[in-house]
């Protein structure tokens, strides 16, 4: 995939490529309320400044992907674990950028109620955006593809649950 703004090539794989050598693992939180997804806008001076993406970040040493998801969600938005009614892993993606390979763990997050958002200094704004609104935003590199895979996997989990299958 080529991002028109930067001409960087980003490849996203649903299964691990043979020559994949991850330098880091990342957890990402997809929070939807009324078909709107929580997006955060990156601050000036940050990687991919002013672009929009979901809350998330690097997994620290000795931390599981789920623990990192809870931590990053709190650090970036102020949403505490008690406000979360359910967090479900939707697996991982394998992302290759020219300078780095990394594993991207997707989490679907359900909340008890619409939370107050307290942004960290990494972000300058937040938005609950529906599909059409997301199309108008400058998203982080690869985000649109990750959104599509997130929705596909979320729907599959829902179908599996309805049919009694577990993945």
N, C-alpha and C positions, 0 to 999 in steps of 0.2 A: 504494500500500500504506500502511496506517496501522498504526503500532506502538502497541499498547494502552497501553504504559507511558508514552509521551510525547505521543501524539496527533500526532506529526510525520508528514508525508506524504513518502514516499520513492518515487520512480519509478525502475525499472530497465528499461533498454532493451537489446536485443541488437544493434540497429543504431543508428547515430547519428541522433538526431532533427534535423530541419531547424533548429530554433531553439536547438540545444545550444551552449553557450559554456563549455568547460571552464576552470576556474581552476587545476586541478592534475591530475596523473596519479599513480596509485597502483599499486604492484605487490603482489600477494597470493600467498602460497605455501600450496598445499594438499598436505599431507604425510599419506599414509595408510599405515598398517602394520596388517596383519591386519584390514582393514575398520574400523579406528579412525583418526580424523582428529585431528591435533594442534591443540588449541585453547589460546589464551592468555587469561587473565583480566586485564582492564584494572585498573590501580592507582587508588586514590583520587586525586581531583583531575585525572584525565585525562578527556578527552572520552569520553563513554559509560562512565564509571567502573563497575567491577565487572561489566561485560558480557564475554562470551566471543566471540573471533573468531580467525581464522587469522593467522599472522605476516605482516606486511606494513607498507607505509608509502609516503610520498611519494617520487616520483622526483626526484632532484636534477638541477640544470642540468648539461648535458653527459653525462648518464647514460642508458643505454638501460633499457627496462623489465626486461630480464633481469639487467643489472648491479645494478639497484636490488633485485631479488628476492634475489640472493645477499647483498647488503649488509644488507638488512633482516633476512633470516633469521639471519645471524650476529649482528647487533646485538641482536636480540630473544631469541634462543635459545642463542647460542654455537655453533650448528651451522656448521662450516666447509665451504668448497666441496669439500674433499677427501672429505668424508663423503657427498657427493651422487653417486649413480651416474648420474642422468639428471634433467634439468629440461626440461620441455616447455611451450611456450606453448599455452594454450587460448583465445587471443584476448582480447578486451576486452568489458567491459560499460560502458554509459553511464548514470551514476547522477545523478539530480537530487534534491537536497534543497532545502528552501525557501531556504537561504542560499548554496548552491553547486552547480555542476555539476562532475563529475569523471569521468575515464576510469579504469576499474578493470581492470588487466591480471591475468589469471588464469594461474597457473603450477602445473602438476602436478610434484611433486618426489618422486623415488625415492631412497631412501638405501641404502647398503651394509649397514647394520645399525641397530638401535635405538640412538639417540644418548643421551648424557647431555644434559640441558637445563640451561643456565645463564641464568636470566631476567635481563632488564634491569630498570631501575627503573620502566619503563613498565607492568610487569605484576607481579601478586602470586601467580599460580598458573598451572599448566598441567595439561592433562588429555588423554589419548588417549581420545576419546569415539566410541562407535558411534552409529548413527542414533538408536536409542531414547534413549540418554543425552543426545544433543544436544537432543532434544525437551524435556528437563527443565531445560535451562539457559537463563539470560537471555542471549540472543545480541545481538550488535551489530545496529543497525538495518539491515535488508535482507539479513542474513547467510543466513537460511533460503532465500531466493530465489536468492542467489548460489550456495549449496551445490547446489541443484537444477540450476542451469545448468551448474555445474562437472561434476557427475556425468553429465549429458546429453552434454556435449562430450567428456568423457573416454571414455565408451562409444562415441561416434561415431568418435573417433580410433582406438580399438581395432578397431572394425568395418572402418574404412577400411584399416587396416594388414593385417588378415586377408584382405581382399578384394583387396589390392594397390593400392588407391587412396591418393593422397596429397592432403592439404588444406593 
